[in-house]
Amino acid sequence: MTPLVAAAVLVAALTHASWNAIAHTIKDQLAAFTLIGGGAAVIGAVIACFAPLPRPAAWPYLLVSALLHIGYQALLMRSFSLGDFGQMYPIARGTAPLVVTVLAAVFVGESLDIWQATGVAVASAGLLGVALWGIRGRTKGATRNGPHWPALLAALATGLSIAAYTVVDGVGVRNSGSPIGYIAWLMILEGALIPAYALSTRRARLLAQLRPHAVLGLLGAALSMLAYGLVLWAQSRAPLAPVAALRESSIIVGAAIGALFFKERFGTPRIAAAGLMVVGIGLMLHTTG
């Protein structure tokens, strides 16, 4: 992983946390993801007019990835409706890196050197620390006897879907011959279904429900496409596991957004966990020196 790739993934982490915060801000989650998905599909269609088509070998991965992304968005909507942003977002993102490491080793044949493997493990420990600190009694619906399990299970399932599409797209973009074309067609395929579902269920009411959130939702769409476009570009130039772990530094950004804008507590334990994340990033980049 070169410094340029690392920088691209860190920018992706910032923009990803930002669009997720926008989605959480819009209380009508179906309206939020209709605007974000539909806006990204429109942007993707414009880009597809100028980018080369992905090679035929990439299309099966595109189709599977689109289905996985739709499942991810449905689970993310469920998570945001049940829990705090500062808790659900870190859990959803924090479960992915270690799962990606295993999947990449099994299905892609990637192996990490000792520094990268240690870095992924340390960074993942930091990510999970950010995610799990204070989980008891802090999730919506939690009781004195424990956390609100439906919210936590939705967040964990979201993390597993993230790991799945990360590996699928990592292989697909390498077979595409056109990372820009791949991301454009992925946005078209995945972005059209949620708006279609919203239109079929809400019909004439949909436009009026979208209008108050249009600017914010379309901003989220642009940030969403930029975030994943940078990740796909990075995946075409570096191993999947370190990219996945570094990408999830968005958890730190998400926790900070939760503290600053949603008045959710950050706290010393999460600062310590963020320190682990920084150490892990340093270890992952060690081999570039």
C-alpha positions as CSV (number, residue, x, y, z in Angstrom):
1,M,0.0,0.0,0.0
2,T,1.7,3.2,-1.2
3,P,1.2,6.6,0.5
4,L,-1.0,7.7,-2.4
5,V,-3.3,4.7,-2.1
6,A,-3.4,5.2,1.7
7,A,-4.3,8.9,1.3
8,A,-7.1,8.0,-1.2
9,V,-8.6,5.5,1.3
10,L,-8.4,8.0,4.1
11,V,-10.3,10.6,2.0
12,A,-12.8,7.8,1.2
13,A,-13.2,7.2,5.0
14,L,-14.0,10.9,5.6
15,T,-16.5,11.1,2.8
16,H,-18.1,7.8,3.7
17,A,-18.8,8.8,7.3
18,S,-20.1,12.1,6.1
19,W,-22.7,10.6,3.7
20,N,-23.8,8.1,6.4
21,A,-24.3,11.0,8.8
22,I,-26.4,12.8,6.2
23,A,-28.5,9.6,5.8
24,H,-28.9,9.4,9.5
25,T,-29.9,13.1,9.7
26,I,-32.9,12.5,7.4
27,K,-35.4,10.8,9.7
28,D,-37.4,9.2,6.8
29,Q,-34.8,6.6,6.0
30,L,-36.5,5.4,2.8
31,A,-36.6,9.0,1.5
32,A,-32.9,9.4,2.5
33,F,-31.7,6.3,0.6
34,T,-34.0,7.0,-2.3
35,L,-32.2,10.3,-2.8
36,I,-28.8,9.0,-2.2
37,G,-29.2,5.9,-4.3
38,G,-31.1,7.6,-7.1
39,G,-28.7,10.5,-7.1
40,A,-25.7,8.2,-7.3
41,A,-27.4,6.3,-10.2
42,V,-27.8,9.5,-12.2
43,I,-24.2,10.5,-11.6
44,G,-23.1,7.0,-12.5
45,A,-25.1,7.2,-15.8
46,V,-23.4,10.4,-16.7
47,I,-19.9,9.0,-16.0
48,A,-20.7,5.8,-17.9
49,C,-21.2,7.8,-21.1
50,F,-17.5,8.8,-21.0
51,A,-15.9,5.8,-19.3
52,P,-15.0,2.5,-21.0
53,L,-17.3,-0.4,-20.4
54,P,-16.0,-3.0,-17.9
55,R,-14.8,-6.2,-19.5
56,P,-17.2,-9.1,-19.7
57,A,-15.4,-10.9,-16.9
58,A,-16.4,-8.1,-14.5
59,W,-20.2,-8.2,-15.1
60,P,-21.0,-11.3,-12.9
61,Y,-19.2,-9.5,-10.0
62,L,-21.1,-6.3,-10.8
63,L,-24.5,-8.1,-10.6
64,V,-23.7,-9.9,-7.4
65,S,-22.2,-6.7,-5.8
66,A,-25.3,-4.7,-6.7
67,L,-27.5,-7.3,-4.9
68,L,-25.2,-7.2,-1.9
69,H,-25.2,-3.4,-1.8
70,I,-29.0,-3.4,-1.8
71,G,-29.0,-5.8,1.2
72,Y,-26.4,-3.6,2.9
73,Q,-28.5,-0.5,2.4
74,A,-31.6,-2.2,3.7
75,L,-29.7,-3.4,6.8
76,L,-28.1,0.0,7.3
77,M,-31.5,1.7,7.2
78,R,-32.7,-0.8,9.8
79,S,-29.7,-0.1,12.0
80,F,-30.1,3.7,11.8
81,S,-33.8,3.4,12.7
82,L,-33.0,1.3,15.8
83,G,-29.8,2.8,17.2
84,D,-27.6,5.8,17.7
85,F,-25.4,6.8,14.8
86,G,-22.3,6.9,17.0
87,Q,-23.0,3.2,18.0
88,M,-24.5,1.6,14.9
89,Y,-22.1,3.0,12.4
90,P,-18.9,1.8,14.2
91,I,-20.3,-1.7,14.8
92,A,-21.4,-2.0,11.1
93,R,-17.9,-0.9,9.9
94,G,-15.9,-2.5,12.6
95,T,-16.8,-6.0,11.9
96,A,-15.7,-5.9,8.3
97,P,-11.8,-5.8,8.2
98,L,-11.1,-9.1,9.9
99,V,-13.8,-10.8,7.9
100,V,-12.4,-9.3,4.7
101,T,-8.9,-10.6,5.7
102,V,-10.3,-14.2,6.0
103,L,-12.4,-14.0,2.8
104,A,-9.5,-12.5,0.8
105,A,-7.2,-15.3,1.9
106,V,-9.8,-18.1,1.2
107,F,-11.3,-16.8,-2.1
108,V,-8.7,-14.5,-3.6
109,G,-5.5,-16.2,-2.4
110,E,-4.1,-13.0,-0.8
111,S,-1.5,-13.4,1.9
112,L,-0.2,-10.5,4.1
113,D,3.3,-10.1,5.5
114,I,3.8,-10.0,9.2
115,W,3.6,-6.2,9.4
116,Q,0.4,-6.0,7.4
117,A,-1.2,-8.9,9.3
118,T,-0.3,-7.3,12.6
119,G,-1.5,-3.9,11.4
120,V,-4.9,-5.3,10.3
121,A,-5.3,-7.0,13.7
122,V,-4.3,-4.0,15.8
123,A,-6.4,-1.6,13.6
124,S,-9.4,-4.0,13.9
125,A,-8.9,-4.1,17.7
126,G,-9.1,-0.3,17.8
127,L,-12.1,-0.3,15.5
128,L,-14.0,-2.8,17.7
129,G,-13.0,-0.8,20.8
130,V,-14.6,2.3,19.3
131,A,-17.6,0.3,18.3
132,L,-18.2,-1.7,21.5
133,W,-17.3,0.9,24.2
134,G,-20.3,1.7,26.3
135,I,-22.6,-0.5,24.3
136,R,-24.6,-1.6,27.3
137,G,-27.5,0.8,28.0
138,R,-26.6,3.1,25.1
139,T,-28.5,1.7,22.2
140,K,-32.0,2.7,21.6
141,G,-34.3,0.3,23.3
142,A,-31.6,-1.0,25.7
143,T,-32.6,-2.0,29.2
144,R,-30.8,-2.5,32.5
145,N,-30.4,-6.1,31.6
146,G,-28.4,-5.5,28.4
147,P,-28.3,-3.9,25.0
148,H,-31.1,-3.8,22.4
149,W,-30.3,-6.9,20.4
150,P,-32.3,-6.2,17.3
151,A,-30.3,-3.0,16.7
152,L,-27.0,-4.8,17.4
153,L,-27.8,-7.8,15.2
154,A,-28.8,-5.4,12.3
155,A,-25.5,-3.6,12.7
156,L,-23.5,-6.8,12.7
157,A,-25.3,-8.1,9.7
158,T,-24.6,-4.8,8.0
159,G,-20.9,-5.4,8.7
160,L,-21.0,-8.9,7.2
161,S,-22.6,-7.5,4.0
162,I,-19.8,-4.9,3.8
163,A,-17.2,-7.6,4.0
164,A,-19.0,-9.6,1.3
165,Y,-19.3,-6.8,-1.2
166,T,-15.7,-5.6,-0.5
167,V,-14.3,-8.9,-1.6
168,V,-16.6,-9.2,-4.6
169,D,-15.8,-5.7,-5.8
170,G,-12.1,-6.2,-5.1
171,V,-12.1,-9.1,-7.6
172,G,-14.5,-7.5,-10.0
173,V,-12.7,-4.2,-10.3
174,R,-9.4,-6.0,-11.0
175,N,-11.1,-7.9,-13.9
176,S,-12.9,-4.8,-15.2
177,G,-10.0,-3.0,-17.0
178,S,-11.9,0.2,-16.1
179,P,-12.3,1.1,-12.4
180,I,-14.2,4.2,-13.4
181,G,-16.5,2.3,-15.6
182,Y,-17.0,-0.4,-12.9
183,I,-18.0,2.2,-10.2
184,A,-20.3,4.0,-12.7
185,W,-22.2,0.8,-13.6
186,L,-22.3,-0.4,-10.0
187,M,-24.0,2.9,-9.0
188,I,-26.5,2.5,-11.9
189,L,-27.4,-1.1,-11.0
190,E,-27.6,-0.7,-7.2
191,G,-29.0,2.9,-7.2
192,A,-32.1,2.3,-9.2
193,L,-33.8,-0.4,-7.1
194,I,-34.5,1.5,-3.8
195,P,-36.1,4.5,-5.7
196,A,-38.2,2.0,-7.7
197,Y,-39.3,0.4,-4.4
198,A,-40.1,3.8,-2.9
199,L,-42.1,4.8,-6.0
200,S,-44.1,1.5,-5.9
201,T,-45.0,1.9,-2.2
202,R,-45.5,5.6,-1.9
203,R,-46.6,6.5,-5.4
204,A,-47.9,10.1,-5.7
205,R,-46.8,11.0,-2.1
206,L,-43.1,10.3,-2.8
207,L,-42.1,13.5,-4.6
208,A,-43.6,15.7,-1.8
209,Q,-41.7,13.6,0.8
210,L,-38.4,13.9,-1.1
211,R,-38.5,17.6,-1.8
212,P,-37.6,18.9,1.7
213,H,-34.5,16.7,1.8
214,A,-33.4,17.0,-1.9
215,V,-30.3,19.1,-1.5
216,L,-29.0,17.1,1.5
217,G,-29.8,13.8,-0.1
218,L,-28.1,14.7,-3.4
219,L,-25.0,15.9,-1.5
220,G,-25.0,12.5,0.2
221,A,-25.2,10.8,-3.2
222,A,-22.1,12.6,-4.5
223,L,-20.2,11.8,-1.3
224,S,-21.3,8.2,-1.5
225,M,-20.0,7.8,-5.1
226,L,-16.7,9.6,-4.4
227,A,-16.1,7.4,-1.3
228,Y,-16.6,4.1,-3.0
229,G,-14.9,5.2,-6.2
230,L,-11.8,5.9,-4.2
231,V,-12.0,2.6,-2.4
232,L,-12.4,0.6,-5.7
233,W,-9.4,2.5,-7.2
234,A,-7.4,1.5,-4.1
235,Q,-8.5,-2.1,-4.3
236,S,-7.1,-2.3,-7.9
237,R,-3.7,-1.3,-6.6
238,A,-3.3,-2.8,-3.1
239,P,-4.3,-6.0,-1.1
240,L,-8.0,-6.1,0.0
241,A,-7.5,-6.6,3.7
242,P,-5.3,-3.5,4.5
243,V,-7.5,-1.3,2.3
244,A,-10.6,-2.6,4.2
245,A,-9.0,-2.0,7.6
246,L,-7.7,1.5,6.6
247,R,-11.1,2.4,5.1
248,E,-12.8,1.7,8.4
249,S,-10.9,4.6,10.0
250,S,-14.2,6.2,9.0
251,I,-15.4,4.8,12.4
252,I,-13.3,7.5,14.1
253,V,-14.8,10.1,11.9
254,G,-18.3,8.7,12.5
255,A,-17.8,8.7,16.3
256,A,-16.6,12.3,16.2
257,I,-19.6,13.3,14.1
258,G,-21.9,11.5,16.6
259,A,-20.3,13.5,19.4
260,L,-20.2,16.9,17.7
261,F,-23.5,16.9,15.8
262,F,-25.7,14.3,17.5
263,K,-24.5,15.0,21.0
264,E,-23.4,11.4,21.6
265,R,-20.6,10.8,24.1
266,F,-17.1,10.0,22.7
267,G,-15.1,9.4,25.9
268,T,-11.6,8.4,26.9
269,P,-12.0,4.7,26.0
270,R,-12.8,5.6,22.4
271,I,-9.8,8.0,22.2
272,A,-7.6,5.1,23.4
273,A,-9.2,2.8,20.7
274,A,-8.5,5.5,18.1
275,G,-4.9,5.4,19.1
276,L,-4.8,1.7,18.4
277,M,-6.2,2.5,15.0
278,V,-3.4,4.9,14.3
279,V,-0.8,2.3,15.4
280,G,-2.4,-0.3,13.1
281,I,-2.3,2.1,10.1
282,G,1.4,2.7,10.7
283,L,2.1,-1.1,10.8
284,M,0.1,-1.6,7.5
285,L,2.2,1.1,5.8
286,H,5.5,-0.2,7.2
287,T,6.5,-2.1,4.1
288,T,6.3,1.0,1.9
289,G,9.3,2.5,3.8
